[in-house]
Amino acid sequence: MERPHCVTSLKGPVTPECFKKYSIIIWDECTMAHMRALESLNATIQDLLALGNGKAPFNPETGLIQFPSNFCTQVKSADDLMDVVFPCILPNYYKPDWIRERALLGPKNASVANLYLQALRMLPGNEKSYNLIDTFMDSSKAVNYPTEFLNSLDSPGCPPYVLHLKFGAQIFLLQNLESPKLCNGMRLIIKTPHSNLIEIMILNGCGTCENVFIPPIPIIPNDLLISFKACSSQSSWLLP
């Protein structure tokens, strides 16, 4: 197996100012993404271009951009958001066709983590937690940093220190394991979280609805000032 790496080109929050600096956007393995994801990105970029060129509709009284009435459904709380995105979740959460049409997006990793935990509490069954085991690649440097410090690092593309799973939870893959069936970014649903491996169902791609077993795989981020390996009994290759 090749040495695992995690590469992130954009560091920090992605803001409109970021798009002004770049003349090209490269989407790694975009052919594995759903067609609607590509269409959404294209529509977003077209809207940004229209805004920058002064062609976006605006309210002449306030000077603010005016969105169409059917642009989105506004909610007052995260609970209301869950009810809109996942209506009647109990009889449907294990059905691939129903799950495949739904997803939650957040502006930051912390927002996504909170939404994931809230969605997890809506599912029946017992929850199983997995902790990362962070170690230095160079053992001579291990005495310079306590383990608690490594556990506190939130590197882009790496799973959280504690990953909570249960039957029906949605996650996605962080590594290319068996192309084209199991590739980076592929959506999965938890079937059975065991101690030393996890049984999952593939939600998209050529292996749709196929059940597979995945063992733990280490991740070595290369965008930090220190070099360490993130490894766990399961969660080193999954993100909610």
C-alpha positions in Angstrom: 0.0 0.0 0.0 1.2 3.5 -0.8 2.0 5.8 2.0 -1.3 7.5 2.9 -1.5 11.3 2.7 -4.1 14.0 3.2 -3.6 17.1 1.1 -5.7 20.3 1.4 -5.1 23.2 -1.0 -7.4 25.8 0.7 -6.5 26.5 4.3 -9.0 28.3 6.5 -12.5 29.4 5.6 -13.4 29.8 1.9 -14.7 33.3 1.4 -15.7 35.3 -1.7 -12.2 36.9 -1.5 -10.7 33.5 -2.1 -12.4 33.2 -5.5 -11.0 36.5 -6.6 -7.4 35.2 -6.3 -7.8 32.1 -8.5 -8.3 31.7 -12.2 -9.0 28.0 -12.1 -10.7 25.5 -9.7 -9.5 21.9 -9.7 -11.9 19.3 -8.2 -10.0 16.2 -7.5 -11.9 13.0 -8.6 -15.0 15.1 -9.6 -16.2 12.1 -11.7 -17.0 10.3 -8.4 -19.3 13.2 -7.3 -23.0 13.3 -7.9 -24.1 15.1 -11.0 -26.2 17.5 -8.9 -23.0 18.5 -6.9 -21.4 19.6 -10.2 -24.5 21.4 -11.3 -24.7 23.2 -7.9 -21.1 24.4 -8.2 -21.6 25.6 -11.7 -24.8 27.5 -10.6 -22.9 29.0 -7.7 -20.0 30.2 -9.8 -22.4 31.7 -12.4 -24.2 33.6 -9.6 -20.9 34.9 -8.4 -20.0 36.1 -11.9 -23.3 37.8 -12.3 -22.8 39.5 -8.9 -19.4 40.7 -9.8 -20.5 42.0 -13.2 -23.4 43.9 -11.7 -26.1 41.7 -13.4 -27.5 40.1 -10.2 -31.1 41.3 -9.3 -31.2 43.8 -6.4 -33.7 45.8 -4.4 -33.5 49.4 -5.7 -34.7 50.7 -2.3 -32.1 49.0 -0.1 -29.4 48.2 -2.7 -29.2 44.7 -1.4 -29.2 41.5 -3.6 -32.7 40.2 -4.0 -33.2 36.4 -4.0 -36.2 34.8 -5.6 -38.9 33.7 -3.2 -38.3 30.0 -3.9 -34.5 30.3 -3.4 -34.6 28.4 -0.1 -36.7 27.4 2.9 -35.9 29.4 6.0 -36.0 27.8 9.4 -35.6 29.2 12.9 -33.5 26.4 14.5 -31.4 23.3 13.9 -34.3 21.2 15.0 -36.5 22.7 12.3 -33.8 22.1 9.8 -33.6 18.4 10.7 -37.4 18.1 10.3 -37.2 19.7 6.8 -34.3 17.6 5.5 -35.2 14.4 7.3 -39.0 14.2 7.6 -40.3 10.8 8.9 -36.7 9.7 9.6 -37.5 6.6 11.7 -39.2 4.5 8.9 -36.8 5.7 6.2 -33.3 6.2 7.7 -32.0 2.7 6.5 -33.4 3.1 3.0 -30.6 4.0 0.5 -32.9 5.7 -2.0 -34.3 8.0 0.7 -30.9 8.7 2.2 -29.2 9.4 -1.1 -31.4 12.4 -1.8 -30.6 14.2 1.5 -27.5 15.9 2.9 -26.6 18.6 5.4 -23.9 21.2 4.6 -22.3 23.6 7.1 -19.9 26.6 6.7 -17.4 25.1 9.1 -16.3 21.7 10.4 -17.6 22.6 13.9 -21.1 23.3 12.4 -21.1 20.0 10.5 -20.0 18.1 13.6 -22.8 19.6 15.7 -25.4 18.8 13.0 -24.1 15.2 12.7 -24.4 14.6 16.4 -27.9 16.0 16.4 -28.9 13.8 13.5 -27.2 10.8 15.2 -29.5 11.3 18.2 -32.5 11.0 16.0 -31.6 7.4 15.0 -32.6 4.4 17.2 -30.0 2.0 18.6 -26.9 2.1 20.7 -24.0 4.5 19.8 -20.4 3.2 19.5 -17.5 5.6 19.9 -14.0 5.3 18.5 -10.9 7.3 19.6 -7.9 8.3 17.5 -4.5 7.1 18.4 -2.1 10.0 17.5 1.6 9.2 17.2 4.7 11.0 15.9 6.4 9.7 12.8 9.7 10.5 14.4 9.7 8.9 17.8 12.5 11.2 19.0 10.1 14.2 18.9 7.4 12.5 20.9 8.8 13.8 24.2 8.3 17.4 22.9 4.5 17.2 22.6 2.0 15.6 25.0 -0.5 13.2 23.5 -3.3 15.6 24.6 -1.8 18.2 22.2 -1.9 15.8 19.2 -5.5 14.9 20.1 -6.5 18.6 20.1 -5.2 19.2 16.5 -8.0 19.5 13.9 -6.2 19.0 10.6 -8.3 19.4 7.4 -9.3 16.1 5.9 -8.7 14.2 9.2 -11.5 12.7 11.3 -12.3 14.1 14.8 -10.6 12.7 17.8 -13.7 10.9 18.9 -16.0 9.5 16.2 -19.5 8.4 17.1 -21.3 5.8 15.0 -24.4 3.8 15.0 -26.6 1.8 12.6 -27.9 4.1 9.9 -25.3 6.9 10.4 -24.0 8.6 7.2 -20.3 9.1 6.7 -17.9 9.4 3.8 -14.6 7.8 2.9 -11.2 9.7 3.3 -9.0 7.2 1.4 -9.0 5.5 -2.0 -9.2 1.8 -0.9 -10.5 -0.1 -3.9 -11.1 2.0 -7.0 -13.6 2.5 -8.4 -15.8 0.9 -5.8 -14.3 2.6 -2.7 -12.9 6.0 -3.4 -12.1 9.2 -1.5 -15.3 11.2 -0.9 -17.7 8.3 -1.4 -20.9 8.3 0.7 -21.4 5.4 3.0 -24.0 4.3 5.6 -23.1 2.3 8.8 -24.5 -1.2 9.0 -22.6 -2.7 11.9 -19.8 -0.9 13.9 -17.5 -3.7 15.2 -14.5 -3.3 17.4 -11.8 -4.0 14.7 -13.7 -3.3 11.5 -16.9 -1.7 10.3 -19.6 -3.1 8.0 -20.9 -0.4 5.7 -23.2 0.0 2.7 -22.1 2.0 -0.4 -24.6 4.8 -1.3 -23.2 5.9 -4.6 -21.0 4.8 -7.5 -20.6 1.4 -9.1 -20.9 -0.4 -5.8 -24.3 1.1 -4.8 -26.1 -0.8 -2.1 -23.2 -3.3 -1.8 -22.1 -4.2 1.8 -18.4 -4.2 2.5 -16.1 -4.5 5.5 -13.4 -1.8 6.1 -10.4 -2.2 8.5 -8.7 0.8 10.1 -6.2 2.7 8.0 -3.7 5.3 9.2 -3.7 8.9 7.9 -0.6 11.1 7.7 -1.5 14.8 7.2 1.3 16.7 5.3 -0.1 20.2 5.7 1.0 20.7 9.4 4.3 22.0 10.8 4.8 18.7 12.7 4.5 15.3 11.2 2.3 12.8 13.0 0.1 9.8 12.2 -3.6 9.7 13.1 -4.7 6.1 13.7 -7.5 4.5 15.5 -9.5 1.3 15.9 -11.8 2.6 13.1 -12.2 6.3 12.6 -9.0 7.2 10.8 -10.6 6.8 7.4 -14.1 8.2 8.0 -15.8 11.6 8.5 -19.4 12.4 9.3 
